[in-house]
Amino acid sequence: MTILLPNIFQDLSIYSSHFEHAFYIEMGAILNQALEEAFLSYKYRLNLKMESNWAALSPIGSSEMKFENEIQINDIVIIIPSQNNFPTNFQEIKKENIPWILGLINQDKKNEFNILLNTCRESQFKHSKKYIVAIIGNITSLKREFSVLEKLKCYSLKDQILCPQQCDLAEDAIIFKLKEILLNNKYNKSQIKAIASSMNSENKISLIQGPPGTGKTNTVVGILSGLYAANKNIRVLVCAQSNAAVDEIASTVLRKGIFGLDGNTRDDISLLRIGEKRQKHELGVGEEVKTAKEIEVSIHSIKLNVLVEEKLRAEGLSDPTSEIKKLIEKLEKLEKRLEELQKRGEYKAMEEIQNEFIILSDILKKLKIQRSTYFSMKTKFKIEILKSKNVIFCTLSGSGSMAVVQNIDSIDYLIIDEACQSLELSTLIPFQYNPKSVILIGDPKQLPATTFSEISKNNNYDRSFFERMMECNIRPVLLCQQYRMIREISDFTSKTFYNNQIQCPKSIIYRKIPNWIYPVGLLFFNLETSEEMKAENSLSYYNASEANFVINIYAFLRKRTYNTNAHIGIISPYKGQVQHIEELLYYRFGNSWKKKCEVSSVDGFQGREVDLVILSTVRSEKIGFLRDERRMNVAISRAKYGIYAIGNEARLSNNPKWKSLIDYSKELNKYEPCRSFDDLKYIFNKPKYN
């Protein structure tokens, strides 16, 4: 029987027991899927000394350097005896009945790697000392989520977490002073209300709901400006689930600047972006959204690693690791050469090589001392920078890094964007800094947190903390003016998902539409030949006829985008279709299509904005992913001027929301039945709908 996670928890023990049980169910599903999907390409030959539930390990031969460079703490690995040929996937392991065991890479007090073992299969390994190991994935983020259950008792806001309560909104003098400045900075009434609610009291958690295009990131700038107007000595931590969302906020704050009560940009507030890209095989975190190149470049100057490197260069320090690697490789070759000469009895030749070996070994020792100095200074500079900055940007998981936890003394305010895209335990990771106040910004009408277990979808584990607070009757401030979509698209999303609460300002209604875009607005192409297929070696789907239709639309648009700043998005709910479309684009246009077009899954496109979207729905039999109306909302709301949806009307109409979109396109006279693109060329040859 599925046990639902409740809305309110009476005490910490009840909270912990409920979430611990749900966490382990989800963890099991994550590991199962990781095993089933893993392509076992990272392979190392190791000697393992097996104990009851752990193994000391030492790489063999050429595996040593590769292993040390690629293995990371918290990697989950699969281990098999080396007398077996290592398979390329888990299905082969099961098919060949090869004994296997899972392990977790750990580190002892001497900083040496060992493996915690799943001991239930240990007996099958007694007759082997040499093993082959492959990385399945990394569970650092999952461990940080689980650590919340232990740390929660020390959280200053634990009572609000267990039993959320609505806080009264009361405006103080600072907010009154700010209002005029905010209006002058073109904030609308709902944004000003959101900024005021974020400032009005301490020891609370407030919610801001930001539908697509409503200026969430700009509102964060206003919140930061308000907080620093009230007290310039505070520290603020700004988090989000994904690196892309964190980078977007950091870039906007850096570009617009935090302004003071005089309306001018302040130069006394320092910013810091900490954290790197996701671990190479991180488990349980869903699809990574890419950071746009221009955003990545714009925040370069506030990245922790960049600031640290600048200090190291100023001290004349450099990392000798690459030199050490080359030297070790050279020494290994000399060792082999010495062995060969010894076997042949060529002792005179050996003497010369031994002298070279001694000289190089001495250089290696000095380089290792240099590396030790380099890393100790690097740590020192990191600590200095972390302790000195006012506003810190990082992912939710990144806020749980020990390097961060140990060196951020305190946080006064915590702002979390994408709060509906993160699981509750993930959202609560940065609460360990005991902020006075927390501002959660999200939209329960867009994509939810990623879960892998069907049970998690039924027991409320996939529910965000933001949503649980709403279910406890905590009312979010709704940002209700959108600045992205033309009215035709905005009216549909407002009516379908937001009870007609989202308004379109005059600046958007009368905004000039680029000449290259036609047809304009929301169109539905009922492709009668649409038929999906299962992608090879994948659980995903693709649809060849829809993919060809998409390519033909893009080809027409492409001709008109020369000498423009056009930005086209091609999206689909299925990774198989994304891959198929990319292959067709490469075949027809080489790499040139990437300049003004990007192809992505719907999930990988949340938070993005483009001029025009071509949406391939793929399924003609069952609509699968598309049943989730939040995914539909994200897909429709990415485009500023046009959304071209391609699909099978008969199947999609079984879902009320998709039927309403198709009916809406008919009302607009923008519904087009067809069997191929050739039936509709005339639409793209002249601006029929403009």
Secondary structure, DSSP 8 states (H G I E B T S, - for coil): ------S--SSHHHHHHHHHHHHHHHHHHHHHHHHHH-B---EEEEEEEE-SSEEEEEE-TTHHHHHHHH--TTEEEEEEETTS---SBHHHHHHTT---EEEEEEE-TTS-EEEEE-GGGGGGGTT-SEEEEEEEEE-HHHHHHHHHHHHGGG-TTHHHHHS---------HHHHHHHHHHHHTT--HHHHHHHHHHHS-SSEEEEEE--TTS-HHHHHHHHHHHHHHH-TT--EEEEESSHHHHHHHHHHHHHH--B-TTSSB-SS--EEE---S--TTB-SS-------HHHHHHTGGGBHHHHHHHHHHHTT----HHHHHHHHHHHHHHHHHHHHHHHHT-HHHHHHHHHHHHHHHHHHHHHHHHHHHHHHHHHHHHHHHHHH-SEEEEETTGGG-HHHHTT----SEEEESSTTSS-HHHHTGGGGG--SEEEEEE-TTS-------HHHHHTTTT--HHHHHHHTT---EE--B--SS-HHHHHHHHHHHSTT--B--HHHHT----TT--S-EEEEEEETT---EE-TTSS-EE-HHHHHHHHHHHHHHHHH-TTS---EEEEES-HHHHHHHHHHHHHHHTTGGGGTEEEEESGGGTT--EEEEEEE---SS--GGGG-HHHHHHHHTTEEEEEEEEE-HHHHTTSHHHHHHHHHHHHTT-EEEESSGGGGHHHHHTTTT-
